[in-house]
Amino acid sequence: MDTKTIPENYKLKGTAIVNLKNHVIAKVGQEFFNEIVEEVGLKGKNIIVQAAWYPAATFIRMQQLTARKMNMSDRDFGIASAKYVLEEDLNGVYKFFLRVAGIQTILSKLPQMANAYGNFIKMEITKNEKGFLEAGFRVPEMLAEWYFVGSEGAISGILTVCKRPMISIRPIHKEILVESGERIAYWKYELKY
Protein backbone atom coordinates (compact mmCIF):
# COMPACT_ATOMS: atom_id res chain seq x y z
CA MET A 1 0.00 0.00 0.00
CA ASP A 2 1.31 3.43 -0.90
CA THR A 3 0.95 5.34 2.36
CA LYS A 4 1.36 8.66 0.53
CA THR A 5 -2.17 8.23 -0.82
CA ILE A 6 -3.76 7.91 2.64
CA PRO A 7 -5.48 11.19 3.56
CA GLU A 8 -4.13 13.03 6.63
CA ASN A 9 -7.58 13.06 8.24
CA TYR A 10 -7.50 9.26 8.76
CA LYS A 11 -6.14 9.03 12.30
CA LEU A 12 -5.25 6.31 14.80
CA LYS A 13 -4.84 6.67 18.55
CA GLY A 14 -1.30 6.95 19.87
CA THR A 15 -1.90 3.66 21.67
CA ALA A 16 -1.41 1.94 18.31
CA ILE A 17 2.04 3.50 17.90
CA VAL A 18 3.04 2.74 21.50
CA ASN A 19 2.00 -0.91 21.04
CA LEU A 20 3.90 -1.08 17.75
CA LYS A 21 6.93 0.47 19.44
CA ASN A 22 6.93 -2.25 22.11
CA HIS A 23 6.65 -4.96 19.47
CA VAL A 24 9.41 -3.50 17.28
CA ILE A 25 11.81 -3.04 20.20
CA ALA A 26 11.14 -6.58 21.44
CA LYS A 27 11.77 -8.11 18.01
CA VAL A 28 14.43 -5.94 16.31
CA GLY A 29 15.63 -3.49 18.96
CA GLN A 30 15.53 0.15 20.03
CA GLU A 31 18.06 1.27 17.39
CA PHE A 32 15.83 0.09 14.56
CA PHE A 33 12.78 1.69 16.16
CA ASN A 34 14.70 4.99 16.31
CA GLU A 35 15.50 4.62 12.59
CA ILE A 36 11.87 4.14 11.56
CA VAL A 37 10.75 7.00 13.82
CA GLU A 38 13.16 9.23 11.94
CA GLU A 39 12.09 7.93 8.54
CA VAL A 40 8.37 8.55 9.16
CA GLY A 41 8.94 12.03 10.59
CA LEU A 42 8.33 11.44 14.29
CA LYS A 43 11.95 12.18 15.28
CA GLY A 44 12.10 14.79 18.01
CA LYS A 45 8.77 13.66 19.43
CA ASN A 46 10.18 11.98 22.50
CA ILE A 47 6.79 11.18 23.89
CA ILE A 48 4.05 9.50 21.90
CA VAL A 49 0.82 10.36 23.68
CA GLN A 50 -1.49 7.36 23.80
CA ALA A 51 -4.65 9.47 23.79
CA ALA A 52 -3.50 11.71 20.91
CA TRP A 53 -4.41 11.09 17.28
CA TYR A 54 -1.71 10.37 14.67
CA PRO A 55 -1.94 9.91 10.89
CA ALA A 56 -2.81 6.32 9.98
CA ALA A 57 -0.27 6.59 7.16
CA THR A 58 2.53 7.05 9.73
CA PHE A 59 1.54 3.92 11.62
CA ILE A 60 1.11 1.83 8.46
CA ARG A 61 4.50 2.99 7.12
CA MET A 62 6.12 2.01 10.42
CA GLN A 63 4.56 -1.45 10.06
CA GLN A 64 5.80 -1.75 6.48
CA LEU A 65 9.37 -0.78 7.38
CA THR A 66 9.45 -3.25 10.26
CA ALA A 67 8.01 -6.03 8.07
CA ARG A 68 10.88 -5.49 5.60
CA LYS A 69 13.45 -5.54 8.40
CA MET A 70 12.01 -8.82 9.71
CA ASN A 71 11.69 -10.35 6.21
CA MET A 72 7.93 -10.68 6.60
CA SER A 73 5.04 -9.78 4.32
CA ASP A 74 2.93 -6.80 5.39
CA ARG A 75 0.07 -9.22 6.07
CA ASP A 76 2.12 -11.58 8.24
CA PHE A 77 3.64 -8.71 10.18
CA GLY A 78 0.23 -7.04 10.67
CA ILE A 79 -1.20 -10.22 12.15
CA ALA A 80 1.88 -10.83 14.31
CA SER A 81 1.91 -7.25 15.58
CA ALA A 82 -1.76 -7.18 16.57
CA LYS A 83 -1.43 -10.60 18.18
CA TYR A 84 1.72 -9.52 20.05
CA VAL A 85 -0.15 -6.74 21.83
CA LEU A 86 -2.67 -9.16 23.29
CA GLU A 87 -0.32 -12.04 24.02
CA GLU A 88 2.80 -10.24 25.23
CA ASP A 89 2.13 -6.61 25.97
CA LEU A 90 -1.00 -6.81 28.11
CA ASN A 91 -0.31 -6.88 31.81
CA GLY A 92 -1.56 -9.72 33.99
CA VAL A 93 -4.67 -7.88 35.19
CA TYR A 94 -5.99 -7.44 31.65
CA LYS A 95 -5.13 -11.03 30.71
CA PHE A 96 -6.97 -12.24 33.81
CA PHE A 97 -9.99 -10.12 32.85
CA LEU A 98 -9.97 -11.58 29.33
CA ARG A 99 -10.00 -15.12 30.69
CA VAL A 100 -12.63 -14.48 33.36
CA ALA A 101 -15.00 -12.40 31.23
CA GLY A 102 -15.28 -15.10 28.60
CA ILE A 103 -14.72 -15.00 24.89
CA GLN A 104 -18.27 -14.02 23.89
CA THR A 105 -18.22 -11.06 26.27
CA ILE A 106 -14.83 -9.89 25.04
CA LEU A 107 -15.79 -10.31 21.38
CA SER A 108 -18.98 -8.31 22.00
CA LYS A 109 -16.71 -5.35 22.90
CA LEU A 110 -14.79 -5.40 19.59
CA PRO A 111 -16.84 -2.55 18.05
CA GLN A 112 -16.11 -0.22 20.98
CA MET A 113 -12.40 -1.09 20.85
CA ALA A 114 -12.18 -0.70 17.06
CA ASN A 115 -14.18 2.52 16.91
CA ALA A 116 -12.02 4.06 19.66
CA TYR A 117 -8.78 3.08 17.89
CA GLY A 118 -9.35 4.87 14.59
CA ASN A 119 -11.51 7.81 13.55
CA PHE A 120 -12.34 6.11 10.23
CA ILE A 121 -13.41 2.69 11.59
CA LYS A 122 -17.02 1.62 12.09
CA MET A 123 -17.58 -1.93 13.28
CA GLU A 124 -20.63 -3.96 14.26
CA ILE A 125 -21.34 -7.44 15.55
CA THR A 126 -24.20 -9.15 13.72
CA LYS A 127 -23.99 -12.55 15.45
CA ASN A 128 -22.10 -13.66 18.58
CA GLU A 129 -22.73 -17.24 19.60
CA LYS A 130 -20.60 -19.82 21.35
CA GLY A 131 -17.83 -20.70 18.93
CA PHE A 132 -19.02 -18.31 16.20
CA LEU A 133 -18.86 -14.58 15.51
CA GLU A 134 -20.14 -12.63 12.54
CA ALA A 135 -19.06 -9.01 12.29
CA GLY A 136 -18.96 -6.21 9.77
CA PHE A 137 -16.80 -3.15 9.36
CA ARG A 138 -16.76 -0.01 7.27
CA VAL A 139 -13.45 1.67 6.46
CA PRO A 140 -12.10 3.66 3.52
CA GLU A 141 -11.62 1.26 0.62
CA MET A 142 -7.84 1.68 0.55
CA LEU A 143 -7.60 0.48 4.17
CA ALA A 144 -9.97 -2.51 4.07
CA GLU A 145 -7.37 -5.26 3.66
CA TRP A 146 -5.07 -3.63 6.22
CA TYR A 147 -7.90 -3.38 8.76
CA PHE A 148 -9.01 -6.99 8.21
CA VAL A 149 -5.42 -8.21 8.79
CA GLY A 150 -5.21 -6.24 12.06
CA SER A 151 -8.58 -7.64 13.16
CA GLU A 152 -7.41 -11.16 12.43
CA GLY A 153 -4.30 -10.65 14.56
CA ALA A 154 -6.17 -9.04 17.44
CA ILE A 155 -8.85 -11.73 17.50
CA SER A 156 -6.19 -14.43 17.30
CA GLY A 157 -4.47 -12.83 20.31
CA ILE A 158 -7.72 -12.69 22.27
CA LEU A 159 -8.37 -16.37 21.58
CA THR A 160 -4.81 -17.32 22.54
CA VAL A 161 -5.04 -15.46 25.86
CA CYS A 162 -8.40 -17.17 26.48
CA LYS A 163 -6.80 -20.51 25.55
CA ARG A 164 -9.14 -21.16 22.61
CA PRO A 165 -7.84 -21.96 19.12
CA MET A 166 -9.01 -20.08 16.07
CA ILE A 167 -10.55 -22.47 13.58
CA SER A 168 -11.06 -19.92 10.81
CA ILE A 169 -11.70 -16.29 10.00
CA ARG A 170 -12.81 -15.32 6.52
CA PRO A 171 -14.61 -12.55 4.69
CA ILE A 172 -18.14 -13.58 3.68
CA HIS A 173 -19.27 -10.34 2.03
CA LYS A 174 -17.48 -7.41 0.43
CA GLU A 175 -18.97 -4.35 -1.18
CA ILE A 176 -17.99 -0.79 -1.97
CA LEU A 177 -20.31 2.02 -0.95
CA VAL A 178 -20.04 5.67 -1.88
CA GLU A 179 -20.68 7.95 1.08
CA SER A 180 -20.22 11.71 0.77
CA GLY A 181 -18.16 11.13 -2.37
CA GLU A 182 -15.78 8.70 -0.61
CA ARG A 183 -15.39 5.01 -1.47
CA ILE A 184 -16.07 2.99 1.68
CA ALA A 185 -15.49 -0.75 1.93
CA TYR A 186 -18.11 -2.71 3.83
CA TRP A 187 -16.86 -6.19 4.71
CA LYS A 188 -18.54 -8.89 6.77
CA TYR A 189 -16.52 -11.77 8.12
CA GLU A 190 -17.14 -14.88 10.15
CA LEU A 191 -14.98 -16.31 12.88
CA LYS A 192 -15.11 -19.89 14.09
CA TYR A 193 -13.30 -20.83 17.27
CORDA-V675481 format. One line per field, one symbol per residue. ss: DSSP state (H for helix, E for strand, L for the rest). phi: phi as a letter, one per 40 degrees, with the letter a starting at -180 (. if undefined). burial: 1 if it has 24 or more other C-alpha atoms within 12 Angstrom, else 0. Layout:
BEGIN
ss->???
phi->???
burial->???
END
This chain:
BEGIN
ss->LLHHHLLLLLEEEHHHHHHHHHHHHHHHLHHHHHHHHHHLLLLLLLLLLLLLEEEHHHHHHHHHHHHHHLLLLHHHHHHHHHHHHHHHHLLHHHHHHHHHHLHHHHHHLHHHHHHHHELLLEEEEEEEELLEEEEEEEEEHHHHHHHHHHHHHHHHHHHHHLLLLLLEEEEEEEEEEEELLEEEEEEEEEEEL
phi->.cccccdcccbbcddcccccdccccccbgcdcddccdcccgcdgccbcccccbbdddcccccccccdcccfbcdcccdcccccddccbcccdccccddcccgcccccccdcccccccbcbbbbabbaabdgabbababaddcbccdcccccdcccdcdccccgbcccaaacbababbbbfgbcbcbbbbbbba
burial->0000000001111111111111111000000111011001000000000000111111111111111001000111111111111111100000100100001101110110110111111111100100011111111111111111111111111111110001001110000000000001111111111
END
